[in-house]
Amino acid sequence: MAYFFFLYRAPPGSSSLLDWESNLAEPLGTKVELQADLARLLPGLQWSVSSNGIWVGTTRGLISEPISLHIHEVEADSVCFLSVAAAPAMLRTIMVALNLTCCCASESGELRDPFAVGSDWSS
């Protein structure tokens, strides 16, 4: 089972984005800019558009740790967060490359720290 994590940049001490009354996440750029950044980071990423218009990138077996990520526009041409299904090591890679500060479990809203664990959440 894949677990998705919201990755975003927010002011220090911010609670989970699921608890916010208004959006506190800093804009990450446009979807085109973010796709280009992610393509440089993950050259095998293949893009499609879901039925509800969300851009979905998958590696489809092209790397040893498969990932799936979704680009979420809060407003037209303004991406504030990604949802990513990947191991902690890949979450760390994406967070460092995009200068993201927060990782939140999409199901529970719990803030998680992929830098505090090893190759999986139990280590």
Residue frames relative to the residue before (quaternion, step in Angstrom):
aa qw qx qy qz dx dy dz
M 1.0000 0.0000 0.0000 0.0000 0.00 0.00 0.00
A 0.3129 -0.7502 0.5547 0.1779 3.58 -0.87 0.96
Y 0.1865 -0.7530 0.6226 0.1034 3.51 -1.05 0.85
F 0.2640 -0.7704 0.5623 0.1435 3.53 -0.86 0.97
F 0.1411 -0.7613 0.6300 0.0604 3.50 -1.16 0.78
F 0.3530 -0.6944 0.5834 0.2297 3.54 -1.03 0.83
L 0.0992 -0.7735 0.6251 0.0336 3.57 -0.88 1.00
Y 0.1734 0.7884 -0.5633 0.1764 3.56 -0.80 1.02
R 0.3906 -0.6681 0.5767 0.2616 3.54 -1.39 0.09
A 0.0978 0.7928 -0.5905 0.1151 3.58 -0.73 1.10
P 0.6619 -0.4965 0.3619 0.4294 3.59 -1.22 0.33
P 0.6065 -0.5622 0.4093 0.3855 3.61 -1.10 0.66
G 0.8033 0.2810 -0.2245 0.4748 3.54 -1.05 0.85
S 0.4263 0.7070 -0.4681 0.3151 3.59 1.26 0.05
S 0.4536 -0.6524 0.5330 0.2909 3.54 -1.16 0.63
S 0.7367 -0.3776 0.3158 0.4636 3.55 -1.34 -0.09
L 0.5456 -0.6283 0.4347 0.3443 3.58 -0.99 0.75
L 0.5972 0.5647 -0.3721 0.4313 3.61 1.15 -0.37
D 0.6700 0.4913 -0.2877 0.4765 3.60 1.27 -0.32
W 0.5384 0.6658 -0.3923 0.3361 3.59 1.22 -0.31
E 0.3833 -0.6915 0.5608 0.2459 3.54 -1.16 0.67
S 0.7620 0.0635 -0.0637 0.6413 3.56 1.27 -0.48
N 0.6418 -0.5655 0.3651 0.3675 3.55 -1.20 0.51
L 0.1320 -0.7935 0.5920 0.0498 3.59 -0.78 1.08
A 0.5132 0.6659 -0.4149 0.3480 3.59 1.24 -0.28
E 0.4320 -0.6904 0.5220 0.2534 3.53 -1.01 0.89
P 0.5457 -0.6100 0.4503 0.3568 3.60 -1.01 0.70
L 0.3019 -0.7610 0.5537 0.1524 3.57 -1.04 0.87
G 0.6662 -0.4269 0.3005 0.5325 3.55 1.29 -0.19
T 0.6529 -0.4702 0.3878 0.4497 3.54 -1.28 -0.30
K 0.6567 -0.5006 0.3731 0.4229 3.55 -1.24 0.28
V 0.6300 0.5287 -0.3344 0.4602 3.61 1.02 -0.72
E 0.6541 0.5017 -0.3107 0.4732 3.61 0.95 -0.87
L 0.6758 0.4935 -0.2922 0.4630 3.57 0.93 -0.91
Q 0.6167 0.5301 -0.3426 0.4704 3.60 1.03 -0.73
A 0.6551 0.5047 -0.3152 0.4655 3.60 0.95 -0.82
D 0.6375 0.5181 -0.3222 0.4705 3.60 0.97 -0.84
L 0.6958 0.4700 -0.2745 0.4686 3.57 0.89 -0.92
A 0.6156 0.5430 -0.3468 0.4538 3.61 1.08 -0.65
R 0.6360 0.5034 -0.3289 0.4837 3.60 1.08 -0.70
L 0.6803 0.4880 -0.2785 0.4706 3.58 1.02 -0.83
L 0.7924 0.1244 -0.0154 0.5969 3.58 0.99 -0.93
P 0.2042 -0.8466 0.4769 0.1192 3.60 0.31 1.24
G 0.6932 0.4883 -0.2899 0.4438 3.62 1.09 -0.51
L 0.3997 0.7396 -0.4668 0.2744 3.57 1.26 0.04
Q 0.1347 -0.7760 0.6140 0.0521 3.56 -0.92 0.98
W 0.2510 -0.8128 0.5181 0.0889 3.56 -0.78 1.08
S 0.0515 0.7427 -0.6675 0.0121 3.51 -1.26 0.63
V 0.3708 -0.6944 0.5612 0.2556 3.58 -1.29 0.17
S 0.4044 -0.7206 0.5111 0.2366 3.57 -0.81 1.03
S 0.6913 -0.4837 0.3379 0.4171 3.57 -1.28 0.24
N 0.7224 0.3925 -0.2563 0.5084 3.61 1.17 -0.47
G 0.6518 -0.5948 0.2857 0.3739 3.58 1.22 0.54
I 0.5017 0.6344 -0.4412 0.3889 3.60 1.22 0.21
W 0.4085 -0.6981 0.5347 0.2450 3.56 -0.96 0.92
V 0.1051 -0.8007 0.5897 0.0014 3.56 -0.80 1.10
G 0.0921 -0.7851 0.6117 0.0309 3.54 -0.87 1.03
T 0.0125 0.7913 -0.6106 0.0272 3.58 -0.91 0.91
T 0.4302 -0.6903 0.5177 0.2654 3.53 -1.21 0.51
R 0.1827 -0.8459 0.4879 0.1143 3.61 1.27 -0.30
G 0.7687 -0.4033 0.1964 0.4559 3.54 0.77 1.09
L 0.4877 0.6943 -0.4212 0.3204 3.59 1.24 0.13
I 0.7525 0.2094 -0.1653 0.6021 3.59 1.23 -0.28
S 0.6734 -0.5396 0.3244 0.3875 3.56 -1.21 0.46
E 0.7513 0.2605 -0.1735 0.5810 3.61 1.09 -0.62
P 0.2582 -0.7972 0.5211 0.1621 3.60 -0.13 1.21
I 0.0740 -0.7830 0.6158 0.0458 3.54 -1.13 0.66
S 0.1197 -0.7268 0.6657 0.1196 3.47 -1.37 0.32
L 0.0401 0.8092 -0.5855 0.0280 3.58 -0.84 0.86
H 0.2188 -0.7593 0.6046 0.1003 3.51 -1.21 0.68
I 0.2682 -0.7410 0.5961 0.1535 3.56 -0.98 0.89
H 0.1282 -0.8138 0.5660 0.0312 3.56 -0.66 1.15
E 0.2048 -0.7536 0.6150 0.1095 3.54 -0.76 1.10
V 0.3121 -0.7370 0.5696 0.1872 3.57 -0.84 1.00
E 0.7435 0.0477 -0.0200 0.6667 3.51 1.17 -0.78
A 0.6825 -0.4538 0.3460 0.4566 3.58 -1.22 0.25
D 0.8599 0.0266 -0.0814 0.5032 3.55 -0.86 1.08
S 0.6511 0.4440 -0.3542 0.5035 3.60 1.04 0.73
V 0.0917 -0.7935 0.6017 0.0054 3.56 -0.37 1.30
C 0.1137 -0.8154 0.5663 0.0399 3.58 -0.83 1.00
F 0.8148 0.0175 -0.0274 0.5788 3.59 1.17 -0.31
L 0.3032 -0.6960 0.6209 0.1952 3.50 -1.40 0.38
S 0.1720 -0.7022 0.6569 0.2141 3.55 -1.25 0.27
V 0.0607 -0.8258 0.5578 -0.0561 3.53 -0.74 1.15
A 0.1534 -0.7300 0.6585 0.0996 3.54 -1.05 0.88
A 0.3644 0.7004 -0.5277 0.3134 3.55 -0.33 1.29
A 0.6142 -0.5299 0.4368 0.3889 3.53 -1.33 0.28
P 0.6857 -0.5008 0.3289 0.4133 3.61 -1.19 0.46
A 0.6243 0.5482 -0.3578 0.4264 3.63 0.95 -0.74
M 0.6772 0.4647 -0.2977 0.4867 3.61 0.95 -0.79
L 0.6039 0.5375 -0.3613 0.4647 3.60 1.05 -0.67
R 0.6337 0.5255 -0.3221 0.4675 3.59 0.99 -0.84
T 0.6459 0.5324 -0.3144 0.4477 3.60 0.92 -0.92
I 0.6807 0.4778 -0.2824 0.4782 3.57 0.88 -0.95
M 0.6613 0.5198 -0.3137 0.4407 3.58 0.90 -0.91
V 0.6650 0.4877 -0.3058 0.4759 3.60 0.93 -0.86
A 0.6809 0.5110 -0.2974 0.4321 3.60 0.81 -0.98
L 0.7743 0.3295 -0.1698 0.5128 3.59 1.00 -0.81
N 0.4170 -0.7321 0.4428 0.3066 3.58 1.34 0.15
L 0.2946 0.7535 -0.5230 0.2680 3.57 0.91 0.99
T 0.2936 -0.8068 0.4992 0.1171 3.56 -1.01 0.81
C 0.7812 0.3156 -0.1439 0.5191 3.60 1.18 -0.44
C 0.0709 -0.7537 0.6531 0.0159 3.51 -1.20 0.77
C 0.0067 -0.8126 0.5773 -0.0792 3.55 -0.59 1.20
A 0.4324 -0.6785 0.5273 0.2730 3.59 -0.89 0.95
S 0.4396 -0.7372 0.4458 0.2541 3.59 -0.66 1.09
E 0.6662 0.5184 -0.3092 0.4380 3.60 1.05 -0.70
S 0.8101 0.2859 -0.1226 0.4970 3.60 0.84 -0.99
G 0.4194 -0.6979 0.4773 0.3305 3.57 1.13 -0.54
E 0.4481 0.7041 -0.4436 0.3266 3.58 1.29 -0.01
L 0.3981 -0.6775 0.5611 0.2601 3.56 -0.98 0.88
R 0.0923 -0.7941 0.6004 0.0189 3.58 -0.89 0.97
D 0.2575 -0.7599 0.5784 0.1473 3.55 -1.21 0.54
P 0.2212 -0.8093 0.5287 0.1288 3.61 -0.12 1.22
F 0.5996 0.5633 -0.3592 0.4406 3.61 1.25 -0.23
A 0.6712 0.5101 -0.2843 0.4566 3.59 1.27 -0.33
V 0.6998 0.4003 -0.2577 0.5325 3.58 1.30 0.05
G 0.5645 -0.5939 0.4564 0.3469 3.54 -1.33 0.19
S 0.8436 -0.1653 0.1444 0.4901 3.54 -0.90 -0.99
D 0.7813 0.1073 -0.1103 0.6049 3.59 1.23 -0.26
W 0.6942 -0.5155 0.3116 0.3940 3.58 -1.25 0.30
S 0.6595 0.5162 -0.3233 0.4406 3.62 1.14 -0.39
S 0.6664 0.5088 -0.3176 0.4428 3.62 1.19 -0.22
